């Protein structure tokens, strides 16, 4: 008897949870995705957590490499 009730309760909860997944507003779920990966990493680099300084350092290296690549591209286009 208890097994039947628990299986019915589990089935009801599953149906309700699946129904709730589809009823959400799509714009509300996309609102959290407005930040770029770069912006998220910049925020992480300011947090007092282990490895945050490493994220900031990686962003700095990435910036320097992008500037260097741009300089190389401008030299190649000057011919």
PEPEKA-V861012 format. One line per field, one symbol per residue. ss: DSSP state (2 for helix, 1 for strand, 0 for the rest). A space follows every 10 residues. Layout:
BEGIN
ss = ???
END
This chain:
BEGIN
ss = 0222222222 2222222222 2200022222 2222002222 2222200000 0222222222 2222222222 222222200
END
